[in-house]
Amino acid sequence: MVASGRDPKATKVVEVMTKPVISADPEMSLEEAGHLMLNNRIKKLPVLHPRMAARSWASSASRT
């Protein structure tokens, strides 16, 4: 954010978020989630349960 010249205090999430939101289902395999992240060039992936808000974040940094 700072590198792009945006003020983090004044910038709304909607201005910088991926549209549409890219997320994983808890039943998705790690391989499927990895492909989703690679294909969309994202480093973090919210894991959403159909009846709940974001439960956790999958990060490409945590893969070994």
PDB file of N, CA, C and O in Angstrom:
ATOM      1  N   MET A   1       0.818  -1.184   0.000  1.00  0.00           N
ATOM      2  CA  MET A   1       0.000   0.000   0.000  1.00  0.00           C
ATOM      3  C   MET A   1       0.862   1.248   0.000  1.00  0.00           C
ATOM      4  O   MET A   1       0.671   2.135  -0.832  1.00  0.00           O
ATOM      5  N   VAL A   2       1.795   1.327   0.909  1.00  0.00           N
ATOM      6  CA  VAL A   2       2.634   2.514   0.998  1.00  0.00           C
ATOM      7  C   VAL A   2       3.448   2.668  -0.281  1.00  0.00           C
ATOM      8  O   VAL A   2       3.615   3.779  -0.784  1.00  0.00           O
ATOM      9  N   ALA A   3       3.956   1.552  -0.809  1.00  0.00           N
ATOM     10  CA  ALA A   3       4.739   1.596  -2.044  1.00  0.00           C
ATOM     11  C   ALA A   3       3.917   2.115  -3.214  1.00  0.00           C
ATOM     12  O   ALA A   3       4.467   2.722  -4.133  1.00  0.00           O
ATOM     13  N   SER A   4       2.622   1.890  -3.195  1.00  0.00           N
ATOM     14  CA  SER A   4       1.762   2.355  -4.286  1.00  0.00           C
ATOM     15  C   SER A   4       1.335   3.807  -4.098  1.00  0.00           C
ATOM     16  O   SER A   4       0.622   4.356  -4.938  1.00  0.00           O
ATOM     17  N   GLY A   5       1.759   4.427  -3.017  1.00  0.00           N
ATOM     18  CA  GLY A   5       1.435   5.824  -2.769  1.00  0.00           C
ATOM     19  C   GLY A   5       0.100   6.046  -2.084  1.00  0.00           C
ATOM     20  O   GLY A   5      -0.347   7.186  -1.958  1.00  0.00           O
ATOM     21  N   ARG A   6      -0.543   4.977  -1.640  1.00  0.00           N
ATOM     22  CA  ARG A   6      -1.844   5.104  -0.970  1.00  0.00           C
ATOM     23  C   ARG A   6      -1.643   5.291   0.533  1.00  0.00           C
ATOM     24  O   ARG A   6      -0.737   4.714   1.133  1.00  0.00           O
ATOM     25  N   ASP A   7      -2.491   6.095   1.111  1.00  0.00           N
ATOM     26  CA  ASP A   7      -2.490   6.311   2.549  1.00  0.00           C
ATOM     27  C   ASP A   7      -3.315   5.202   3.190  1.00  0.00           C
ATOM     28  O   ASP A   7      -4.526   5.146   2.979  1.00  0.00           O
ATOM     29  N   PRO A   8      -2.686   4.311   3.975  1.00  0.00           N
ATOM     30  CA  PRO A   8      -3.418   3.190   4.574  1.00  0.00           C
ATOM     31  C   PRO A   8      -4.570   3.633   5.480  1.00  0.00           C
ATOM     32  O   PRO A   8      -5.553   2.905   5.623  1.00  0.00           O
ATOM     33  N   LYS A   9      -4.465   4.795   6.082  1.00  0.00           N
ATOM     34  CA  LYS A   9      -5.529   5.275   6.966  1.00  0.00           C
ATOM     35  C   LYS A   9      -6.734   5.793   6.180  1.00  0.00           C
ATOM     36  O   LYS A   9      -7.854   5.799   6.692  1.00  0.00           O
ATOM     37  N   ALA A  10      -6.506   6.227   4.943  1.00  0.00           N
ATOM     38  CA  ALA A  10      -7.588   6.817   4.150  1.00  0.00           C
ATOM     39  C   ALA A  10      -8.126   5.884   3.069  1.00  0.00           C
ATOM     40  O   ALA A  10      -9.176   6.151   2.484  1.00  0.00           O
ATOM     41  N   THR A  11      -7.409   4.787   2.800  1.00  0.00           N
ATOM     42  CA  THR A  11      -7.808   3.875   1.728  1.00  0.00           C
ATOM     43  C   THR A  11      -8.783   2.833   2.256  1.00  0.00           C
ATOM     44  O   THR A  11      -8.529   2.206   3.284  1.00  0.00           O
ATOM     45  N   LYS A  12      -9.874   2.650   1.569  1.00  0.00           N
ATOM     46  CA  LYS A  12     -10.879   1.642   1.932  1.00  0.00           C
ATOM     47  C   LYS A  12     -10.488   0.296   1.323  1.00  0.00           C
ATOM     48  O   LYS A  12      -9.891   0.245   0.248  1.00  0.00           O
ATOM     49  N   VAL A  13     -10.821  -0.771   2.003  1.00  0.00           N
ATOM     50  CA  VAL A  13     -10.521  -2.124   1.533  1.00  0.00           C
ATOM     51  C   VAL A  13     -11.079  -2.351   0.135  1.00  0.00           C
ATOM     52  O   VAL A  13     -10.417  -2.961  -0.705  1.00  0.00           O
ATOM     53  N   VAL A  14     -12.274  -1.871  -0.119  1.00  0.00           N
ATOM     54  CA  VAL A  14     -12.922  -2.074  -1.416  1.00  0.00           C
ATOM     55  C   VAL A  14     -12.096  -1.490  -2.568  1.00  0.00           C
ATOM     56  O   VAL A  14     -12.227  -1.932  -3.710  1.00  0.00           O
ATOM     57  N   GLU A  15     -11.255  -0.509  -2.275  1.00  0.00           N
ATOM     58  CA  GLU A  15     -10.430   0.115  -3.305  1.00  0.00           C
ATOM     59  C   GLU A  15      -9.259  -0.761  -3.735  1.00  0.00           C
ATOM     60  O   GLU A  15      -8.729  -0.572  -4.830  1.00  0.00           O
ATOM     61  N   VAL A  16      -8.843  -1.708  -2.911  1.00  0.00           N
ATOM     62  CA  VAL A  16      -7.657  -2.513  -3.219  1.00  0.00           C
ATOM     63  C   VAL A  16      -7.918  -4.018  -3.233  1.00  0.00           C
ATOM     64  O   VAL A  16      -7.018  -4.798  -3.545  1.00  0.00           O
ATOM     65  N   MET A  17      -9.130  -4.430  -2.903  1.00  0.00           N
ATOM     66  CA  MET A  17      -9.429  -5.862  -2.831  1.00  0.00           C
ATOM     67  C   MET A  17      -9.567  -6.492  -4.212  1.00  0.00           C
ATOM     68  O   MET A  17      -9.843  -5.810  -5.199  1.00  0.00           O
ATOM     69  N   THR A  18      -9.372  -7.793  -4.260  1.00  0.00           N
ATOM     70  CA  THR A  18      -9.603  -8.558  -5.475  1.00  0.00           C
ATOM     71  C   THR A  18     -11.104  -8.638  -5.706  1.00  0.00           C
ATOM     72  O   THR A  18     -11.866  -8.909  -4.778  1.00  0.00           O
ATOM     73  N   LYS A  19     -11.521  -8.406  -6.925  1.00  0.00           N
ATOM     74  CA  LYS A  19     -12.944  -8.485  -7.263  1.00  0.00           C
ATOM     75  C   LYS A  19     -13.105  -9.441  -8.422  1.00  0.00           C
ATOM     76  O   LYS A  19     -12.454  -9.239  -9.447  1.00  0.00           O
ATOM     77  N   PRO A  20     -13.912 -10.448  -8.329  1.00  0.00           N
ATOM     78  CA  PRO A  20     -14.622 -10.888  -7.133  1.00  0.00           C
ATOM     79  C   PRO A  20     -13.648 -11.493  -6.125  1.00  0.00           C
ATOM     80  O   PRO A  20     -12.523 -11.848  -6.474  1.00  0.00           O
ATOM     81  N   VAL A  21     -14.082 -11.604  -4.892  1.00  0.00           N
ATOM     82  CA  VAL A  21     -13.249 -12.194  -3.845  1.00  0.00           C
ATOM     83  C   VAL A  21     -12.935 -13.637  -4.216  1.00  0.00           C
ATOM     84  O   VAL A  21     -13.829 -14.409  -4.562  1.00  0.00           O
ATOM     85  N   ILE A  22     -11.662 -13.991  -4.141  1.00  0.00           N
ATOM     86  CA  ILE A  22     -11.222 -15.354  -4.445  1.00  0.00           C
ATOM     87  C   ILE A  22     -11.047 -16.065  -3.113  1.00  0.00           C
ATOM     88  O   ILE A  22     -10.294 -15.606  -2.254  1.00  0.00           O
ATOM     89  N   SER A  23     -11.739 -17.184  -2.938  1.00  0.00           N
ATOM     90  CA  SER A  23     -11.682 -17.903  -1.669  1.00  0.00           C
ATOM     91  C   SER A  23     -11.695 -19.403  -1.912  1.00  0.00           C
ATOM     92  O   SER A  23     -12.003 -19.880  -3.004  1.00  0.00           O
ATOM     93  N   ALA A  24     -11.350 -20.129  -0.854  1.00  0.00           N
ATOM     94  CA  ALA A  24     -11.337 -21.590  -0.900  1.00  0.00           C
ATOM     95  C   ALA A  24     -12.445 -22.134  -0.008  1.00  0.00           C
ATOM     96  O   ALA A  24     -12.869 -21.485   0.948  1.00  0.00           O
ATOM     97  N   ASP A  25     -12.897 -23.315  -0.333  1.00  0.00           N
ATOM     98  CA  ASP A  25     -13.864 -24.048   0.470  1.00  0.00           C
ATOM     99  C   ASP A  25     -13.073 -24.958   1.412  1.00  0.00           C
ATOM    100  O   ASP A  25     -12.039 -25.485   1.000  1.00  0.00           O
ATOM    101  N   PRO A  26     -13.510 -25.166   2.647  1.00  0.00           N
ATOM    102  CA  PRO A  26     -12.777 -26.036   3.566  1.00  0.00           C
ATOM    103  C   PRO A  26     -12.559 -27.453   3.037  1.00  0.00           C
ATOM    104  O   PRO A  26     -11.607 -28.120   3.442  1.00  0.00           O
ATOM    105  N   GLU A  27     -13.419 -27.918   2.145  1.00  0.00           N
ATOM    106  CA  GLU A  27     -13.297 -29.277   1.609  1.00  0.00           C
ATOM    107  C   GLU A  27     -12.369 -29.350   0.396  1.00  0.00           C
ATOM    108  O   GLU A  27     -12.108 -30.441  -0.111  1.00  0.00           O
ATOM    109  N   MET A  28     -11.874 -28.216  -0.073  1.00  0.00           N
ATOM    110  CA  MET A  28     -10.971 -28.175  -1.221  1.00  0.00           C
ATOM    111  C   MET A  28      -9.625 -28.789  -0.828  1.00  0.00           C
ATOM    112  O   MET A  28      -9.165 -28.610   0.299  1.00  0.00           O
ATOM    113  N   SER A  29      -9.001 -29.507  -1.752  1.00  0.00           N
ATOM    114  CA  SER A  29      -7.687 -30.084  -1.459  1.00  0.00           C
ATOM    115  C   SER A  29      -6.629 -28.981  -1.462  1.00  0.00           C
ATOM    116  O   SER A  29      -6.830 -27.919  -2.053  1.00  0.00           O
ATOM    117  N   LEU A  30      -5.507 -29.239  -0.803  1.00  0.00           N
ATOM    118  CA  LEU A  30      -4.408 -28.279  -0.805  1.00  0.00           C
ATOM    119  C   LEU A  30      -3.905 -28.040  -2.220  1.00  0.00           C
ATOM    120  O   LEU A  30      -3.512 -26.926  -2.567  1.00  0.00           O
ATOM    121  N   GLU A  31      -3.918 -29.084  -3.032  1.00  0.00           N
ATOM    122  CA  GLU A  31      -3.485 -28.940  -4.420  1.00  0.00           C
ATOM    123  C   GLU A  31      -4.404 -27.974  -5.169  1.00  0.00           C
ATOM    124  O   GLU A  31      -3.931 -27.102  -5.898  1.00  0.00           O
ATOM    125  N   GLU A  32      -5.719 -28.134  -4.989  1.00  0.00           N
ATOM    126  CA  GLU A  32      -6.681 -27.233  -5.643  1.00  0.00           C
ATOM    127  C   GLU A  32      -6.483 -25.792  -5.170  1.00  0.00           C
ATOM    128  O   GLU A  32      -6.506 -24.860  -5.975  1.00  0.00           O
ATOM    129  N   ALA A  33      -6.292 -25.618  -3.870  1.00  0.00           N
ATOM    130  CA  ALA A  33      -6.078 -24.277  -3.321  1.00  0.00           C
ATOM    131  C   ALA A  33      -4.790 -23.674  -3.869  1.00  0.00           C
ATOM    132  O   ALA A  33      -4.745 -22.488  -4.198  1.00  0.00           O
ATOM    133  N   GLY A  34      -3.751 -24.485  -3.968  1.00  0.00           N
ATOM    134  CA  GLY A  34      -2.483 -24.016  -4.526  1.00  0.00           C
ATOM    135  C   GLY A  34      -2.629 -23.554  -5.960  1.00  0.00           C
ATOM    136  O   GLY A  34      -2.096 -22.513  -6.345  1.00  0.00           O
ATOM    137  N   HIS A  35      -3.352 -24.333  -6.751  1.00  0.00           N
ATOM    138  CA  HIS A  35      -3.589 -23.949  -8.147  1.00  0.00           C
ATOM    139  C   HIS A  35      -4.390 -22.650  -8.221  1.00  0.00           C
ATOM    140  O   HIS A  35      -4.111 -21.788  -9.055  1.00  0.00           O
ATOM    141  N   LEU A  36      -5.377 -22.517  -7.354  1.00  0.00           N
ATOM    142  CA  LEU A  36      -6.192 -21.309  -7.322  1.00  0.00           C
ATOM    143  C   LEU A  36      -5.316 -20.087  -7.031  1.00  0.00           C
ATOM    144  O   LEU A  36      -5.469 -19.034  -7.651  1.00  0.00           O
ATOM    145  N   MET A  37      -4.404 -20.249  -6.084  1.00  0.00           N
ATOM    146  CA  MET A  37      -3.507 -19.156  -5.729  1.00  0.00           C
ATOM    147  C   MET A  37      -2.550 -18.835  -6.873  1.00  0.00           C
ATOM    148  O   MET A  37      -2.340 -17.666  -7.199  1.00  0.00           O
ATOM    149  N   LEU A  38      -1.975 -19.855  -7.477  1.00  0.00           N
ATOM    150  CA  LEU A  38      -1.049 -19.634  -8.594  1.00  0.00           C
ATOM    151  C   LEU A  38      -1.751 -19.006  -9.786  1.00  0.00           C
ATOM    152  O   LEU A  38      -1.257 -18.036 -10.360  1.00  0.00           O
ATOM    153  N   ASN A  39      -2.886 -19.547 -10.157  1.00  0.00           N
ATOM    154  CA  ASN A  39      -3.610 -19.056 -11.333  1.00  0.00           C
ATOM    155  C   ASN A  39      -4.088 -17.617 -11.178  1.00  0.00           C
ATOM    156  O   ASN A  39      -4.227 -16.892 -12.163  1.00  0.00           O
ATOM    157  N   ASN A  40      -4.339 -17.210  -9.939  1.00  0.00           N
ATOM    158  CA  ASN A  40      -4.829 -15.855  -9.690  1.00  0.00           C
ATOM    159  C   ASN A  40      -3.742 -14.925  -9.168  1.00  0.00           C
ATOM    160  O   ASN A  40      -3.998 -13.764  -8.850  1.00  0.00           O
ATOM    161  N   ARG A  41      -2.525 -15.455  -9.085  1.00  0.00           N
ATOM    162  CA  ARG A  41      -1.360 -14.673  -8.637  1.00  0.00           C
ATOM    163  C   ARG A  41      -1.619 -13.987  -7.298  1.00  0.00           C
ATOM    164  O   ARG A  41      -1.404 -12.786  -7.138  1.00  0.00           O
ATOM    165  N   ILE A  42      -2.090 -14.792  -6.341  1.00  0.00           N
ATOM    166  CA  ILE A  42      -2.344 -14.273  -4.999  1.00  0.00           C
ATOM    167  C   ILE A  42      -1.512 -15.060  -4.001  1.00  0.00           C
ATOM    168  O   ILE A  42      -1.176 -16.218  -4.246  1.00  0.00           O
ATOM    169  N   LYS A  43      -1.181 -14.440  -2.882  1.00  0.00           N
ATOM    170  CA  LYS A  43      -0.345 -15.076  -1.871  1.00  0.00           C
ATOM    171  C   LYS A  43      -1.130 -15.511  -0.643  1.00  0.00           C
ATOM    172  O   LYS A  43      -0.633 -16.295   0.165  1.00  0.00           O
ATOM    173  N   LYS A  44      -2.325 -15.019  -0.499  1.00  0.00           N
ATOM    174  CA  LYS A  44      -3.169 -15.393   0.637  1.00  0.00           C
ATOM    175  C   LYS A  44      -4.543 -15.766   0.112  1.00  0.00           C
ATOM    176  O   LYS A  44      -5.029 -15.196  -0.865  1.00  0.00           O
ATOM    177  N   LEU A  45      -5.157 -16.729   0.775  1.00  0.00           N
ATOM    178  CA  LEU A  45      -6.437 -17.240   0.301  1.00  0.00           C
ATOM    179  C   LEU A  45      -7.376 -17.446   1.488  1.00  0.00           C
ATOM    180  O   LEU A  45      -7.117 -18.317   2.319  1.00  0.00           O
ATOM    181  N   PRO A  46      -8.460 -16.671   1.591  1.00  0.00           N
ATOM    182  CA  PRO A  46      -9.395 -16.900   2.690  1.00  0.00           C
ATOM    183  C   PRO A  46     -10.122 -18.233   2.500  1.00  0.00           C
ATOM    184  O   PRO A  46     -10.550 -18.573   1.397  1.00  0.00           O
ATOM    185  N   VAL A  47     -10.249 -18.966   3.585  1.00  0.00           N
ATOM    186  CA  VAL A  47     -10.982 -20.235   3.563  1.00  0.00           C
ATOM    187  C   VAL A  47     -12.345 -19.954   4.191  1.00  0.00           C
ATOM    188  O   VAL A  47     -12.442 -19.628   5.374  1.00  0.00           O
ATOM    189  N   LEU A  48     -13.388 -20.085   3.383  1.00  0.00           N
ATOM    190  CA  LEU A  48     -14.728 -19.735   3.848  1.00  0.00           C
ATOM    191  C   LEU A  48     -15.606 -20.962   3.985  1.00  0.00           C
ATOM    192  O   LEU A  48     -15.661 -21.805   3.090  1.00  0.00           O
ATOM    193  N   HIS A  49     -16.280 -21.053   5.095  1.00  0.00           N
ATOM    194  CA  HIS A  49     -17.259 -22.104   5.321  1.00  0.00           C
ATOM    195  C   HIS A  49     -18.592 -21.554   4.833  1.00  0.00           C
ATOM    196  O   HIS A  49     -18.884 -20.380   5.057  1.00  0.00           O
ATOM    197  N   PRO A  50     -19.399 -22.361   4.180  1.00  0.00           N
ATOM    198  CA  PRO A  50     -20.667 -21.855   3.645  1.00  0.00           C
ATOM    199  C   PRO A  50     -21.545 -21.126   4.662  1.00  0.00           C
ATOM    200  O   PRO A  50     -22.287 -20.218   4.285  1.00  0.00           O
ATOM    201  N   ARG A  51     -21.479 -21.498   5.927  1.00  0.00           N
ATOM    202  CA  ARG A  51     -22.350 -20.881   6.940  1.00  0.00           C
ATOM    203  C   ARG A  51     -21.614 -19.960   7.904  1.00  0.00           C
ATOM    204  O   ARG A  51     -22.191 -19.490   8.885  1.00  0.00           O
ATOM    205  N   MET A  52     -20.346 -19.706   7.627  1.00  0.00           N
ATOM    206  CA  MET A  52     -19.556 -18.898   8.551  1.00  0.00           C
ATOM    207  C   MET A  52     -18.751 -17.853   7.791  1.00  0.00           C
ATOM    208  O   MET A  52     -18.607 -17.934   6.571  1.00  0.00           O
ATOM    209  N   ALA A  53     -18.234 -16.880   8.514  1.00  0.00           N
ATOM    210  CA  ALA A  53     -17.345 -15.877   7.921  1.00  0.00           C
ATOM    211  C   ALA A  53     -15.973 -16.520   7.721  1.00  0.00           C
ATOM    212  O   ALA A  53     -15.815 -17.725   7.922  1.00  0.00           O
ATOM    213  N   ALA A  54     -15.006 -15.737   7.336  1.00  0.00           N
ATOM    214  CA  ALA A  54     -13.660 -16.264   7.104  1.00  0.00           C
ATOM    215  C   ALA A  54     -13.183 -17.017   8.344  1.00  0.00           C
ATOM    216  O   ALA A  54     -13.258 -16.507   9.462  1.00  0.00           O
ATOM    217  N   ARG A  55     -12.695 -18.226   8.132  1.00  0.00           N
ATOM    218  CA  ARG A  55     -12.244 -19.056   9.250  1.00  0.00           C
ATOM    219  C   ARG A  55     -10.739 -19.001   9.407  1.00  0.00           C
ATOM    220  O   ARG A  55     -10.224 -18.989  10.525  1.00  0.00           O
ATOM    221  N   SER A  56     -10.041 -18.966   8.296  1.00  0.00           N
ATOM    222  CA  SER A  56      -8.586 -18.961   8.381  1.00  0.00           C
ATOM    223  C   SER A  56      -8.010 -18.467   7.069  1.00  0.00           C
ATOM    224  O   SER A  56      -8.729 -18.277   6.088  1.00  0.00           O
ATOM    225  N   TRP A  57      -6.746 -18.270   7.067  1.00  0.00           N
ATOM    226  CA  TRP A  57      -6.056 -17.830   5.855  1.00  0.00           C
ATOM    227  C   TRP A  57      -5.014 -18.867   5.484  1.00  0.00           C
ATOM    228  O   TRP A  57      -4.260 -19.351   6.328  1.00  0.00           O
ATOM    229  N   ALA A  58      -4.992 -19.192   4.212  1.00  0.00           N
ATOM    230  CA  ALA A  58      -3.946 -20.065   3.698  1.00  0.00           C
ATOM    231  C   ALA A  58      -2.914 -19.152   3.071  1.00  0.00           C
ATOM    232  O   ALA A  58      -3.260 -18.263   2.293  1.00  0.00           O
ATOM    233  N   SER A  59      -1.685 -19.355   3.391  1.00  0.00           N
ATOM    234  CA  SER A  59      -0.639 -18.484   2.870  1.00  0.00           C
ATOM    235  C   SER A  59       0.379 -19.287   2.097  1.00  0.00           C
ATOM    236  O   SER A  59       0.805 -20.356   2.535  1.00  0.00           O
ATOM    237  N   SER A  60       0.766 -18.777   0.957  1.00  0.00           N
ATOM    238  CA  SER A  60       1.783 -19.470   0.174  1.00  0.00           C
ATOM    239  C   SER A  60       3.105 -19.480   0.927  1.00  0.00           C
ATOM    240  O   SER A  60       3.955 -20.332   0.667  1.00  0.00           O
ATOM    241  N   ALA A  61       3.292 -18.556   1.846  1.00  0.00           N
ATOM    242  CA  ALA A  61       4.519 -18.513   2.624  1.00  0.00           C
ATOM    243  C   ALA A  61       4.618 -19.691   3.583  1.00  0.00           C
ATOM    244  O   ALA A  61       5.720 -20.056   3.993  1.00  0.00           O
ATOM    245  N   SER A  62       3.494 -20.289   3.948  1.00  0.00           N
ATOM    246  CA  SER A  62       3.514 -21.396   4.904  1.00  0.00           C
ATOM    247  C   SER A  62       3.733 -22.744   4.238  1.00  0.00           C
ATOM    248  O   SER A  62       3.933 -23.746   4.925  1.00  0.00           O
ATOM    249  N   ARG A  63       3.697 -22.786   2.895  1.00  0.00           N
ATOM    250  CA  ARG A  63       3.919 -24.063   2.199  1.00  0.00           C
ATOM    251  C   ARG A  63       5.399 -24.410   2.222  1.00  0.00           C
ATOM    252  O   ARG A  63       6.253 -23.541   2.042  1.00  0.00           O
ATOM    253  N   THR A  64       5.696 -25.681   2.443  1.00  0.00           N
ATOM    254  CA  THR A  64       7.100 -26.102   2.458  1.00  0.00           C
ATOM    255  C   THR A  64       7.351 -27.142   1.412  1.00  0.00           C
ATOM    256  O   THR A  64       8.477 -27.618   1.273  1.00  0.00           O
TER     257      THR A  64
END
